[in-house]
């Protein structure tokens, strides 16, 4: 986005919009979709439309950065509920990530001790369940 805005400044295009015509006016919907598809392809992104770009940005960039659901929704221009229902998805390796976080917490608690020292904590492993 910054690259596009910098190019606008360089070309003398003054507009509050990032996606605008040379006169600074808002780009019509069809032109926007064509432009977005072309710029994504030129950057090597495999997204094909606005929804896919926003979903990918939300789930692959903003979510891993730890940005809150409310802030992500505000940045993408919709409600928190819409963001969570339609623009957020888990990463392919999310179970490995969650397991690692829980394992680290378990190890930390073993070093520091836990109140009551619970004995029902299950240590996560990558072993697969046997098929019957």
Secondary structure, 3 states (H helix, E strand, C coil): CHHHHHHHHHHCCCCCCCCECCCCCECCHHHHHHHHHHHHHHCCCCCCCHHHHHHHHHHHHHCCCCCCHHHHHHHHCCCHHHHHHHHCCCCCCHHHHHHHHHHHHHHHHHHHCCCCCCCCCCCCCCCCCCCC
